[in-house]
Every structure is written in C-alpha cells, then in structure tokens.
Amino acid sequence: MSLKVYNSLARTKEDFIPLQRGYVGIYVCGPTVYSHPHVGHGKSYVSFDAMVRYLRYLKYKVRYVQNITDVGHLTDNADAGEDKIAKRAALERLEPMELVEKYTRSYFEDMDQLGVVRPDISPRASGHLIEQMEIIKQLLAKGHAYEVNDSVYFAVRTWPEYGKLSGRDLEELREGTRIEVLPDKRDPVDFALWKRAEPSHILRWPSPWGVGFPGWHIECSAMSMRYLGQTFDIHGGGLDNQFPHHECEIAQSEAATGQTFVRYWLHNNLVTIDGAKMGKSLGNAITLKEVLGRFEAPVVRSFILSSHYRSTLDFSDSALEGAARGLERLWGTVQAVQERLHSGAVANGEADEEFVARLQAHKARFLEQMDDDFNTAGAIGVLFDLTRDVNELLQGEATDQDLHSADKLYRELAGEVLGLLPERGGPAQGEALTPKLIQLLIDLRNEYRAARDFKRSDTVRDKLASIGVVLEDTANGTRWKLARQA
C-alpha cells in the first residue's frame, strides 16, 4: 500500500506523489508568538511532526518550513482591530520584539519537550517583508489588487476560483459582511495585503504605499514560496485556518504566479474541552506548560497521537491518565527486553522464525495504518498488539536474536516514527542512561548490601531515585523502573 493523504482541496484521500521524486516540501503555519502555547498548538505540531518523521522514515528528503508570526495584525473587518502582540507587550511592559523573543523561546521549549523535531527553516514574518512587498507589486501589476489610502487590498472577484478550498460562496460571504466597517474596500469580501499604520500601531515599516504592515495572509505565501518554490507538495495547518487564511493564500499566490500553489492541503482538527473549541480568544486555553507540569511530555505526546489528526481531541485529565497507563505498559515491555539483553543470562541462538514472522506482520500493519493518511491512532494500536506478543516471548526462553529483533522494531516504529521512545537507552525522563549502566549501579549497591554497608547502598538507591529510577528488591533480585511524575 502506498501513502494516501486526505487532501482538503480535493475533499478525498489521494495517493501521495511528490512534485520531485524523493523530495517533499512541506510548510505548516506556525504560531503567533504573543503568549505561551496551549494544548491546541501541541495537537497541531505533534501531528505534523509525526507526518514529517514518517516521510523521512520512507526515505524522502524533507524540507520542513514552519513560520513564526512576529508581526501584529489587524482584522480585515475593522480598522480598529486588535494587534495582539502590541496589546500583550503593553500589558507586560515590554517592547513588542522583546515579547516576541520571550514567547518564541517558550514555544520551542514546549515543542522540544514534546519531542517535536525542529523545522529545517523557521522564518519570521518580519524578516521577509521584501518578499511580501514583491508579491503585492505583482498583484497590483496584474490587476488583482488595488491601493487606497496607503493600504492595498486583494480584489477577490478578479479571482473566480476563490472559495475552492473552503467551499465558501462569494455572495454568502458578502451578505455576512458589514460593508460599513471598512469604507476603503471596494467590496466587503476583499482582504488586506498591506495596511496603513495608524499612529497607535507600534510595529510599522515603510513601503511603496506608505508606512504600514503586511496583511495576515501574505506572510505565509511569501515565506513558503521563498523556501519551497512557487508550487510545493504539502501545506498544513489547523482546520480553523482553512478559511479565510488558507483560502486567501491560494488566491493571492496563484494570482501572482499563475502556478498551482500547493498540491496537497492537510488540516488537523481542533482540541475541545467539554465539546467546545480550545483557544486563546475563547478564554479556555490550557497552556502546555501547565499540562507538562502535571504529566510527562511523552504522555502528552501519546495522548495527542492516540487520535487521528483530522479528528477532534477532547482534553481531560482522565484521558491523559489513560495515555499514561498505556505508555507505561509499552515502556515496561521495552525496558524488560533491554534488561534481559543486558542481564548476561540470555541464551545465544538463532531467532525463532515464527516470532520473527509475527514481528514482520506487526510492522506491515503499522505501516498500513501510517500509509492511511498518517493514522497514528491505529499505529499505536498495533504497538500494543506487538507488546502483547513480546510479553509472551519474555515468559519463555527467548534468544538474544529474538530480543534484538523486538528491540529494533520498537526503536524503529515507536521511536523513530512516532517519537514515543527517548534516545537509545530507555525512557529515562531525558537522561541519557542506558539499562546496562543502571544495572552496574544496582550491582554496586548489592555489593554494598552484601558487605552490610547500608549507608553507601542507600546512597546509590537515593541517587538513582533522584533521576527517576526506582529500585524494587524482590525474591528474584533487584528490579528497576521509571518513576512517574506526579
């Protein structure tokens, strides 16, 4: 089965065939950095991280671009719209760019914790004003835009395909717009490419049309085409950005270049709380920092990936606790495999053919799920089926080849593709400790206990506990496990 993706533009699943063989260009709308990221951001960027990881697993060379919006925007429907960056900067008594730096760092801190691989390029809107102005000049020259009172607007009716992504009808849009709000517009459905800066607007730049700032939509067109070309493979973002943001991106980009802008549009669904969308503007957003203070980052990542990216994700502590229990089972089996491998008591020998065949069957099912529009929820289900078979193996006399095969498959599928396992050595809360090293410390503690040097043995136990390794003394020897955060 080849990779199929749900293309929002076609409204159906399609075979994924990149523009250039072996290469994928992907652009995902990044955050507007005026506050700490919330769980909705986590849903979006963890989902697209899993996609990028899988594309790379399939041996594609991927260029992943995700912007940082560091320019405050007004709405298209009002001159007196809210510049969120400037407003927050005033509240915190910071320069706007000082605020931007603060929350850009916050964003990457949270993404790093969640195991999100950093984009290849993280362009900032403020650093690509020249590219944005060049597109606006092209649109003016082709008659798709007009200048009025130092602002520039895209003339939507000059682009008959407007609405092809969202399915919106222009007449319905016009009826739903208050014409009197922006008298500068020739038509209420037109949108801003460049806005005149009023005296109160802090972030402002000179342009051929006067001092102002770019419209919201133009920045993504400029940055995506700057690094991926006029036509590229995948554009991703939240479902709530499909209209008007992505619709406007298509119109202005294709009107300027005359080329197809994006071949596959992928949209993740939203996070809800009690059935209502989570969002900063709605006042019900829960920050990732708050959640990561109560749950381990891999648990939060597992919770997000346990639903399909196009499905809503209903947030609750009980759902996160369920994800924690599932991840603990997975980690426990991975740890048991590694312990057995490093115990020195495992038998050398050929791998059991039947067991290897079962591993390959699990791998094939995992890949089928991921090939079906990046179905991470189904892929995680396969991992639990794999875990059941591996636990059965551990009850018997497994050979070193059996264990190496199981360990390799976990690292490949749960680690490389889904990012649910830390770097080699087990899920030790960010510490690069290997099971073999932990076992050496346990052996040292046992030597102290045998010599009745309980002070030193307790010190070893306490030091291990301080980095999240809990020891359990049993009739069959000392075992270790990872402590869960409260």
N, C-alpha and C positions, 0 to 999 in steps of 0.2 A: 504494500500500500504506500502510495506517495503522499507527501504532505498536502493536506487540504486546509484552507483557511476560509473563514466566513468574511466575505468582502461586503462591507456595509454599502458600497456603491452599487453592487450588483444584487444585494439582498439575498445572497445564496452562498453556499460553500463552493469554492473553486479550487482546482489544482493550483498549487503554488509553483509558478515558473518565473524565476527572476529575470530581469532585463538582461543581465550579463551572466553567463554560465559561471557558477561557482562563487558569485559575489552577490551580497544583499546589502542594499542601502536602506536604513530604517531611521525614521525621525519620529520622536514622541514629544508631544507638548509637555514642557517642564513646568515647574511651579512658579507662581508669582510670589516672590520672597518678601512678605511683609509680616509673617508670623510663623510659629512653629508648624511643621507639617502634621496633619491629622491622619486618622486611620484610612480615610478615603484615598489620600495620597499613597499610603502603603499598599492598598489594593491595586492601584494602577501600576505603580513602578515595580512591585514584586511580580505582577502578572507579566509585564513586558520583559522583565529580567529573565523569567523562565523561557519566554519565547526566544530571546537572544541567545541564551545558553543552549537551547535545543538546536537552533540554526547552526551554531558553532559546532555542536556535537555532530551534526550532519555534515560537517567539514566545509561549510560555507565560510568564506571570508566575509565578515560582517563589519560594516561601518555603522556604528550606533551613535546618532546625534540626538541630544536632548537639551533643549534650551533652558536658560534661566531668564525669566521675565523680571527685569530690574527697572522697568520704566512704568511709572504710574499712568493709568489710562482713565479717561472719562468714558461714560457710556455713550452709545450712538444716539440715544433718545433724549439727551438733555445736555445743554451747555453747562449746567450746574451739577454735573455728575460728580461722583466721589473718586478722588485719587487716593486709593487705599494706602499706597506707600507713603505719600506725603502726610496723610492723616495719622497713620501709626507713628511716623517719625516725630510729628509734633507732640503726640501723647507721651512718647518715650524720651523726648527732648534730645533727639539725635539728628544728625544730618541724614537726609534720605539715603545716600550711598553708604553711610555708616550702618543704617538699619538693614540695608540690603546685604551687606557683608555679614552682619550678625546672623541673619536668618538663612543665608546661603550656607554658612558653616553648619547651622543647626540641621538643615535639610540633609547635607551629606553625612553628618554624624549618624542620623537615624537610618539612612539608606545603608551605610556601611554596616551598622549593627544587624540589619535585616539580611545581610548577605547579598545585597544588590550590587552587581558588578558595575563599576563606574562607566558612564558612557565614554566612547572614544573621543568625542568632542562635546563640550558643554558651553556653547556660545551664549553670550549675553546680548540682549536686545540693544542695550546702549552702545555696544561695541560694533554694531552693524547698521548704523544709521545711514551710511553712504549707500549700501546695498538697497536699503528700503527706499531711499530717495530715487535711486535709479529706476526701480520698478514703477514708482509713481510717475516719473517722467515718461516712461514708455506708455503707460496707460493714458496719460494726457495726450500724447502724440497720436495715439490710435483712436482717440475719441471715446474711450471708455471711462474717462474721469473728467471732472471739471473743478475749476478753482473758484472760490467765492469767499471774500472777506478773510484772506490769508489761510483758509482751510481748503483741503482737497477731498472730494468725495468720489466714490466709485458709482457710476451710473448703472445701476443694476439692470435696467431694461435694455441696455445695449448688449447684454449677455443672455441670450434666450435660454441657455442651459442652466441658469441659476435655479437651484432647488432640486437638482438631480441627485444629490446625496441624501438630503433630508426628506425629500418628497413634499416640501412646502410649496404652496401655490401663491404666486405673487399677489393676486387680488385679495386673498385671505390675509396675507401679511399687511397689505396696505390698509385694509379695513380695521386691522387690530393695532394700527399705529396712530398716535396722536400727532396729527400734522402740525398743530400749532406750536409744538415744543421746540422744533428746530427750523425756524424760517429760512435758514441758509440752504437747506436741502431743496433740490428741485422736485424730489419725490421722496416720500417718507420711508421707502424701502432702501434707499441709498445708504451706504455706510462710509465711515470716515477712513481715509488713507493718511491724512495729516490734519492735525487740529491746531488751530490758533491757540496760543497760550495766553490765558488771562493773567493779569498781574499777580493773582493769588497762586498760580500754578508754579511750583518750585522747580520741577525738572523740565527744562526747556532748552531748545537748541535752534541755531539759525538754519534756515532752509531757503530755497529759491522762492518760497511762497510766504516767508515771514517767520518770525520766531514762534516755535511751537513744539510739538511732539508727535510721534507716529501713532497711527491708529492701532488698535489691539491686533487686528488680523494680519497686517502687513509684515509684522516682525517674523512670524513663522514661515511665511512664503520666502522672505529674503534669506533667512538663515538656513532653511532646508535646502533651497536650490544652490546656495553658496557652497555647501559641502557635499551635496549628493547629486547635483545636476538638475536640469530643468524637468526631467522625468526620473522618478526613482520608484523603488519597489513598494515599501510599506510606510504608511503614515499612521501612527497610533495616538490614542488619547481617550479621555473619558467620554462616555456617551452624552454627557451634558454639554460637551463641546462640539457635538456634531452640527448643531445649529445654535447660533449663527457662525461660530468661529470657523469650523472646517468648511462649511458651505462657502463662506466668503473667501477663504484661502484658495479654493478651487477656482472660483470665478476670477479673482484678480490675477492669479498665476497663469491660468490658461489664456486669459485675455491678453496678458503681456507677452507671453512667449509663443502662443499659437500651438503649443505642445500639450499632450496629456501630462497633467501634473503628477498624479500618484496612481499606481496600478492597483494597489490593494489598501483599502481603508479598514483598520481594525479598531474597534471601540470596546473598552471594558465597561462593565456595568458598575453600579454605584454601591456604596456601603449604606445600610439603613440601620436605624435604631427604632424599634417598635414600628417598623413599616415605613418610617419617614426617612427621606434622604438625609445623610450626614453632610454638613457643610458649614464653613466658617460664617457665611452670610446668614445662615439659619440659626446660629447660636447654639447648635447641638453637637459641634465638632469635638471629638475626644482626641487629644494630641497623641502622637506616637510615643512621646517621652513619658506621658502618663501611663500608657499601656506597658511600655518596656520597663517601667519601674515596678510593675507587678508580675509580669510574665517574661520568661526568657525569650530573646529575639527569635530563635529557631521555632519556638512555639507559635509566635505571631505569624511568622512566615508560613508555617504549616497550616495554620488556620486560614490564611488568605488563599493558599493554593488548594485547599480542600473544596473550594467551589470553582466552577468554570469561570473564566474571566468575563464571559458575557452574561453570567448570572449575577443577581444581586447577592450581597453578602450581609446577612443580618448580624450585627455586633452584639455580643453579650459575654459576660464573664463565664457563664456555663459552657458556651461554645468553645471558648479559649481553653477552659479546663479539660474539655473533651479532647481538644487537639493536643494538649499536654500529655494526656494519658496515652494517646495513640503514638506520639513521638517517643515517649518513654519506652513503649514496647519495642519500637523499631530500634532505638538506640541500645536497648538492653540486649537485643539479639546481635547487633553489630559488635557490641562490647564482648559478648560471650564468645563470638567467633575469634576475635582478636586475642582474648585471654587464652583460649585453647591453643591457638597458633604459637603463642609465646610462652606457653607453660613448659615446654620441653618434654611433655608426655604424649604428644600427638604422634600417631604412627605414620611413618613414611610409606608412600604407596601411590598407585595409580588412582585417579578419580573414578568414582562409581559412575558408570555410563548412564544408568537410569537417572541418577541425581543430576548429572550434567545436562541431560535431555530436559529435565524439569526446569532447570535454570534457564535454558535457552527458550523454553516455552514461555516462561515468565517475561523474559526480555522481549520476545516478539509481541506479547500482549501489551507490554509497557509502551513499546514503540507505536503500536496501533493506536493506543489512546492519545499519545502525543501527536501523531500524524493526523488525528481527527480534530483539527482546529485547536491544538495545544490543550487537550483535555487533561489538565493537571490533576483534577479530582479523580478521574478514572485511573491515572497513572499511580497515584498514591494508593488506591485500592489494590492495584497489582502488587505494590511493595508489601502490603500486609499479607497477601497470599504467599508471596515469596518468603516472608518471615515465618509463616506457619510451617512451610516445608523445611526451612533451615533449622528451626527449633526441633523438628522431628529428627533431623540429621544429628543434632547435638546430643540427642538422647542415646545414640549408639556409638559405634566405633568409627568415627569419621577419620579419613586420612588427611594428611597435610594438603594434598591436591584438592580434595573436596572443599576444605576450609578456604584455601586461597581462591578457588573459583567463586565461592559465595561472597568472600570479602571484596573481590574485584568487581563483582556485579553490583554490590551495594554502593561502592565508591563511584561507579560509573553512572548508575541510574539515580540513586538518592542524593549523591554528592554532586557530580559534575552537571547533571541535567537540572535537578530540582533545587540544588543548593541546601538540602536539609541536613547534610553532614558537614561538620567543620573540616579543616585540612586534616590530612592523614594523621591518625593518632587518636581518634575518638572525640566525641563531643564534650570537650573539657572547658566549656564556657570561655572560649577564646584563648586558652593556654595551649601552647604547642607541646603538650606532654604526650608521650607515647605509652601504650599499655605496658611495654617492656620496662620502661623507666619506672612506672608506678610499681610494677612487680618487684623491681630491685629494691625500692624503698620499703615495700612490705616485707621482703626477705630480711632487710637490715633490722626492721622493727622486731621481727620474730627472733632474730639473734639476740637482741637486747632483752627480750622477754625470757628467752631460754636462760640467759645469764642473770635473770632477776633484776636487771637494770631497768626498773619500770619508769623511772624519771625520763630516761632517754627514749624508751619505746613510746611513752605518752607524747613526747615532743614530736616524734615522727608522725604519729597519728594526728596531732593537732595541726601540724604544718600542712599535711595533706588536706585536712578539713578546711583550712583557710583558703585553699584554692579550689574548693568544691568537690573533693574526693573523699567519700565517706567509707570507712572500713567496717566490715562486719565479720566478727570472729564466730565461726561455726565449727561443728564437729568435724567437718571435712576440710578445715583450713580457713584462712582469711580470704574474704572476697571484698571487692570494692565496687562502688557505684558512684554515680554523679549526683550530688545534691541538687534538688530543685529549688529555684528561688521562691521566696515567699511571695 
